[in-house]
């Protein structure tokens, strides 16, 4: 019996590096995986390809409104009893401090709609269902930027939205602490192959890594392994915690 056998995980954003790693890891541990994607269907299919057909499913979902999050939750619940939700899908939209209002305004709106409103609504729906059942795990993927502000001035909205997500996860954890629902936040540093390096050339990626304490990025597999451990509920008193994963580049 593997760690997550007989359990089902809903993982948002499996077409990206973190979501794909989480899907592969949960699948390896025996879980049924329901993945979501907004675009790049081929990448989403590839993320779940290593999981047996009987234990995988994909849902196309553009998580930019509260209603979209509710619809996703109901669709997923029709497929299976969801034991774990990994809230990974996110928008990283530049909001330059010295940019035009035409960039600033929609950048903030999208960041808040996707990273806060839709994400929190999905977590709220999941917590209500899980609480009625008496068990379940919710894992929010935040960022080290949520804890210290963004080191990149153009990403203030992203950092603020991830801080709001973390704060809501704490509120949700406290509210459901006695109902068997565990809520955790993972705060990765710069993830290799993730959004933080997506627009950089190889030399720039190496330069970013060299500036980190360990001289390397956080690997997507590390985030995935931690999420799978949290989903196993082996340390339930961790609920409400924010777990830093940044290789000692930011210690608090």
N, C-alpha and C positions, 0 to 999 in steps of 0.2 A: 504494500500500500504506500503510494507516494504521498508527499506532504499535503497536496491539495486535491487528491483524488475525490471524486464525487461532488466537487464544488464547482460553481460557475462564477467566472469573473467577467464583468463588463469593463472593457478598457477603451477609453476614448482616444482618438488620434493615433491609430495603429499604422498609418502610412508614414509617420515620422520615426526618427531613430529611437527615441525613448519608448514610444508606444509599441514599436516593432519588437524591441528587446523585451519589454514586459510581456507581450503576447507569447513570444517564444519561450520565455522562462516559465510562465504559468502553465503553458501547454506541456512543457517538459515535466513539470511537477504533477501532472495528471488532471489539471483543471479543464473544464470546458471553457472556451474563450469566445466571447462575443465582442468583436472589435467594431469600432466606428471609424469612419473616414468622411472628410468633406470633399476632398479632391484626391487625385492620384490613386485611382482604384487598383492599378497594377501593383503599386507598392503595398497597398493594403492586403491584396491577395497574397503577395509574397511573404508578408509578415506572418500569415497564418498557415502558410503552405506546409510547414513541418508538423502540424497538428493533424491527427486523424480527422477525416471528414465528419465523423459522428460527434466530434468534440469542438467544432469550430463553426462560426457564423459571422457574417459581416452585415452591418447596417450603414447605409448612407445617411449621414446626419450633418446638417449645417447648424452647429450649436451657437447661434448668435442671438437667441431670444429665450426667455423663460419658457414660452410655450413649446419651442423646439426641444428643450431639455425634458419637459414633461412627456412629450410625445415619444421621445427616445426611451424614456424609462418604461412607459407602458408597453412599447413594442418589445423591449428586451424581456420584460416580465412575462409576456405571452410566449416567449421562446423557452424560458427556464426560470427556476428559482434562483435569483441572483444572490450570491453569498458575499461577493467583493466587488466594489466599484473603484477603479483607478481613474481619477479625474486628471487626465494628462493633456487633452487637446487645449491649445491656447493660441492666442493671437499675439504676435510680436510686431507691433506697428510703430514706426518711428514717430515721435512727437518732439521734434527739435525745439529747444528753448528759443532759438533765434529764427525759427522757420515761420512761414506764412500761416495765417489763421486757417486757411483752407486745408492745410496739412494737420495743424494742431487739433482742430475741433473734431474731425472725423476719426483721427487717431485715438483720441481719448475715448470717444464714444464706442468704437469697436473694441478697444482694450477692456473697457468696463463691461460691455455687453457679453463678450465671450468669456473673459477670464474671471468675471465676478458674477454677473447676473445669471447667465446660463449655467455656469459651474456650480454656484451655490444652490440654484433651483434643483439641479440633478441630485446634489448631495441631500437636500431637504427631502425630496421624493424618496430617495433610497433609504434614508434614516427612518422615515415614517413606516415604510413597508417592513424594514428589518426589525424595527422596534416592536411591531405587532407580532412578529414571528419570534422575537427574543434573541436574535443573533445576526451578525453581519459586520463587515469591515468596509470602511470608506477611507481611501488614501488619496490625498490631494497632493499633486506635484506642484510645489511652489518654486522658489528660487532663493539663492543667497542674496539677491538684490532686494528681496522683500525685507531682509533683516538689516540692511545697511544703506539702502538706496542704490540706484544704479551708478556704476562707475563710468557709464557711457551717458553723457547728457541727453542724447537723443531718445533714450529709453525710459524716461521718467514715468510715463503712463504704464508701461509694462511692469516696472518695479512696484508702483503703487497698487496696481491691480493684484499682483501676486501677494502683496502684504495684506490686502483686504481678504483674499482667499484664505490665507493662513489664519487671520483673525476669526473668520467665520467658522473654520474648521475647529478652532478652540471652543467657540461658543457651542457648536453642535456636539462636540465631545462631552462637554460638561452637562449639557441638557439630556444626553442619552447615556450617561455613565452607568446608570442602574438598569438599563433596558437590554444590555447585552450587545449594544452597538459600539464598536470601537472606531475611532476616527483619528487618523494620523496625518501629519504633514511631512513630506520629504522636501528638503531645501538643497538642491544640488548647486554646485558652483558651475564653472564653464564646462559644458558637456561636449566632448568630442563627437563630431557628426551630428550635433544637435543644432537648434536654432542659433545658438551663440556663435557658431563658426560657419554657418551656412553660406554667408556671402563673402567669406575670406578666401584668398588664394593660399596655396600650401605654405609659402613663406610667412604669411601673416598668421596662419594657424600655429606654426612652430613658434613664432614670436610670442603669441598669447600663452602657449604652454610654458615657455621659458620664464615667463613672468609669474608663474604660479609656484607656490612653496615646494610642491613635489616635482615640479618641472614637467607635469603632465596634466591633461584634462581628466575630468571625471568620465569614466567610460559608461555608455548606456547600460551595459550589463550590470554594473554596480547598482544603479538605481533599480533595475528590474529585480535583482536578487534581494535587495532590501524590501521592496514591495511584496515579494512573495513570502518573505519571512514574516512581515507584519500581517499578511493575510492568513497565515497559519494560526494566529491568535495565541502563540506560545508565551507572549508576555503581555497579557491584557492590561496591566497597570501602566503600560506605555501610552494608553489612549490619551489624546490631547497633546501629545508631544510633537515638537518639531525636531526632526533629525537632520543635522547638518551633514552634508556629503561634499566637502570641498577640498580635501587633502591639506588641511591646516592653513589654507590661504586666508580664511576668515575664522577666527576663534573668538567665541564670546563666553 
